[in-house]
């Protein structure tokens, strides 16, 4: 395989405004603690994180020939992500994000986020990898049931591990029922708590996971923010608490978690071990502004885990063959 991981989905620039004061200082003026421009989008964040963690990583996304597009392309190339599959778009979306003091945030999207490209038309662009990450399900280009089904079908035919990160819909609204034919082909789905609540109508994380499992998804990770994360499949339930860090900006924390999980699993880790590693990746991400700022390397994550003493056995129920549950029989072991 050319890649260990290829990420497919939206690429954009995050305009991050931290510490915004809604009280005007003049008729048309406001102040904030800081403002910055960062490459973003789930596919970009996950690709950068996977590359930093030592994975041979590619990305299939669409970028405009504009300043925002050049910011994203530079970030990808600087971090070792192969950009050979990047396609042209009319414009690169820009998201404005308001980040609070505790790291939580709200975002503003625009019509450029509706721009669709068609990964399903050239499956060879994303099937030459051991794992494909859809970032993100329910947002363009994965807000079309036909595109979703074509991509996951091609991925499974190629023997790929299929991971679907999710996002709340913005311009086109789909439900789990709308994509029920595609869900059984997804090996791992990774919604955050708000997304899982939206799509399942449940409040309890385990019940949320059960809804996804009932649609045929093999494994579910619910990202719970300050309360950690939950992994569940038909045989095993794993809960991990959040790690003790000073959160500055939660942008991209979930994307770093997903990349961390997939990278460690491909190295041969069990699902529980991969989740602990992923949890650390997400925590590290929150310690700086921007999705790709704080995480640097796999060694950094391993050191972080050792320093705060979290290499312990997670609480599990009904342990089973987690690797078989993921639908991936022979993960690659890499000593990087």
N, C-alpha and C positions, 0 to 999 in steps of 0.2 A: 504494500500500500504506500502511496505517496505521502499520506498524512496519517498521524495518529487521530487527530481531531479536525473536523471542518465545521465551522459555524456558519449558519445561513440565516439571514434576516436583515433587519433595519440597521442602517448606519446613520449617525447624526452627530451634531455638536450640542453639548449641554452648556448653556449659559447659566452658570451657577451663581446665584445671589445669596450671600449668607448674612444673616442678621439684619434682614430688611425691617425698617421702621415704618409702619403704615401711616404715621403722623407726618403730614407734609411740612417741609421747612420753608416752602414758598408756594406761590399759586400753582406751580407745576413741578415742584421739585421734592424729591425724597432722598433719604440717605440709607446706606447699608454698611455693614461691617466690611464686606469685600465682594468682589465680582471676578469671575474667571471663566475662561472658555476651555472646555475639555472635550476631547473625542468621546462619543458615547453611543448608545444603542446597545441592546443586549448582545447581539452577535459580535459587535466590536469589543465590548467589555470582556466577554467570555473568551474570545480569541486571544486578546492581549494577555489575559490571566493564564490561559493554557500554555501559551508560548513561554511566558516567564517561568512557568513550572516545569519546563523542559520538554513539552510535547511538540512534535512536528505539527504545526498548526497552519491551516488555511482558512480563508473566509470567502464566502460568496455573498456579496452585498451590492448595492447600487450607490454610486457617488456622483455628484455633479461636478462639472469643471468650474468650481467656484472656490472662494476662500475657505468656506466650511469643509468642502470636500478635501481640500489640501491639508487641512488640520487633521482630519481623520486618517488620510492616507499616510501622512508623516508618522502619526502615532503607531499605526499598524506596522509599517516598515521598520521603524526604529526599534520595535520590540520583537522583531524576527518573525512576524506573521507573513506568510506567503500571500501576496495580493494578486496573483495571476488570474484569479477568477472574478475579480471585481468588474462589474459592468457599469456602463454609463447611465446616468440619470439626468433629468432636466435641472434638478436642483437638489442640494443636500439639505435635509430638514435641520432646523435648529429648535431645540427645546429650552424654554426658560424655566429654571428651577429655583424655587424659594426654599432655602434650607434654614431650619430653626436651630436654636442653640443646642438642642439635644440630638441633632443629627437627622430628625425627621424632615420630610420635605413634601412640597406640592409642586406640580409641574403644569406648564401651559404648552399645548401643542398647536399646530397650525395645519393648513391644507397640504403643505408639502409632505406631511406624514402619511397622506393617503396614496402617495405615488407607489405604484406596484411594479415590481419586476417579476419575472417568470422563471424561477429556478427549475420548475418542472419540465421546461422545454429542453433542457440539456442536462439530463441526470448524470452524465459523466463528470460534470463539474463538482458534484458533491458526493459521489459514490466511491471515490478513490481514497477512502479513509476508513479507519477502524470504527470510528464513532462519528455521528453527525448530531449536532445540537441545533434544534430549531429555536431561534431567539427572535421573536417570541410568538408563540401560538396565540391567536386571536388578534394580532396586529399584522399590518401589511408586511410581507406578502401573504402571511398565513391567516388572513381573514376571509379566505375563499375556500369553501369545503373541497372544491375540485383540486385546487393547488395543494392543499394539505394532503389529500388522499394520494395524489400522484407522487409527491415527494416521499412520503413515508412508505409507499408501496415499492418505489424504486430502491429506497434504502434497505428495506428488509430483503428484497430480492438479491441485493449485493452482500447480504450477511452483516450489515452494519448494526451497531448498537445505536438505537434511536432514542434521543433525549429531547424532550420538549419543555423548554422554559415557557412560562405563560405571562400574559399581561392583560390587564383590564382592557376591554375593547374601547375604542374612541370614536371612530367614524362608521364602522360596520359592526353590527352586533351579532355574534354567534353564540349558541349554547352548546353544551355537551351533546345534546340530542342531535344537533346539526352535523356533528362530525363523528357520530357513533361508529361509522364504518372504519374510521381511521384509528380510533383510540386503542383497539386491541393490538395494533402494530407498534405502539409506543412502549418502550421498555422502562422508561422513567419519565415522570412528569413532575415539575418542580414549582408549583404556585406558592406565592406568599399567602399569609393568612387572609388578607382582604380579597385576593383573587379567588382563593379556595372557597371563601364564604359566598362570593358572588356567584360562582358557577355551581355550587352544590346546595346552597340554601341552609347549610348547617353552621353551628357555632362551635362545636367541639372538634378539635383537630383530627382526632381519630375517626370521627364520623365523616368529616370532610374527606379523609383519605379513603374511607370505605366506599364513598360514592364513585370516586375515580376508579377504584378497583372493580366495582360492579360493572363498569363500562368496558372492562377488559384490559385496562392499563396494568402492567405487571408490577410496577413499583411507584410509590409516591413519596416525595419529600415535601413537607409543608414547612415553609420558612416562617418562623414565628418572631422575628426581630429580636427584641430585648428578652424574649422568653426562650430563645434557642431554636431548635428545629425538631421535627418528627419525621422518621422514616417508617413506612409501613408497606408490607406486601402480604400475600396470603399466609405466610409462615412466620413472619417476624415483625415485631414492633420495637423501634429504638427511639428513645427520647434523649436529647442532649440539651443541657442548659446553655444559655448565652455565655460567652467568655468575658471575663472582667477586663474591659478596656474602656478608655475614655473616648466615647463616640463623638466625632466632629461632623461627619457627613455620611449618611447611610447610602448615598448614591452608588449603585453598582455592587453593594454588599452581596445581594442574592446572586448576581452574575458571577462574582468571584467564588461563591460557595459552589455553584454548579460546575464551574471549570475545575475547581479543586477536587470535587467528588469524581468527576469523569477521569481526570488525569491520574489520580491514585488508583482508581479501579482498573484502569488499563495497565498500570504497573504491576497488578497482581494482588492488590489489597482486597480484603473482604469488604462487604458493604459497610459494616460497622466501623472498620478502620478508615475507610474512605470518607465516611460521614464525619468522623472526628477531625480528620485533616481538612475537610471542606468547611466545617464550622470555624476552624481557625482562620482559613482564608477570608471568610466573610467578616470575621472580627477585625482582622488586620486592615481590611479595606476601609472600615469606618473611621480609622484613626487619622485620616487626611482628607482634604477636599478633593473630590473627583474619583471616578470609578477605578482608574488605573494608576493612582499615585502611590499608594502605600505598599501594595504587594510587590515584592521584588524577585523572589526566587523560592524554589522548593526548600532549600536549606534554611532560609529565613523562617518558613512555616514550621519546619521540624524543630528549630531552635526555640521558637515561640511556644510550641507545645511542651517541650521539655522544661522550659523556664517556669511555666506556671503550673506544671504538674498535672496535666489533664489526660495523660496517657493512662487511662483506667478503663475497666470493662464497663460499657454502657449497660443500662437496664434494658433487658430484652425479654420478650415472651415468645414461646414456641420457636426456638432457634431452628433453622433449617439450612438447606443448601442455597445460600444467598446468591452465589454466582450463577447457578442454574436458573434461579428466579429472575435474574437480570437478562436471561436469554443470551449470555455471552460465555462460551465454554472455555476459551483459551486466551485470557488476557495477556498482553505483552508485558514482559518484565524488562525494565530499563534501569540501569544503575546510576543514572545521572543524579 
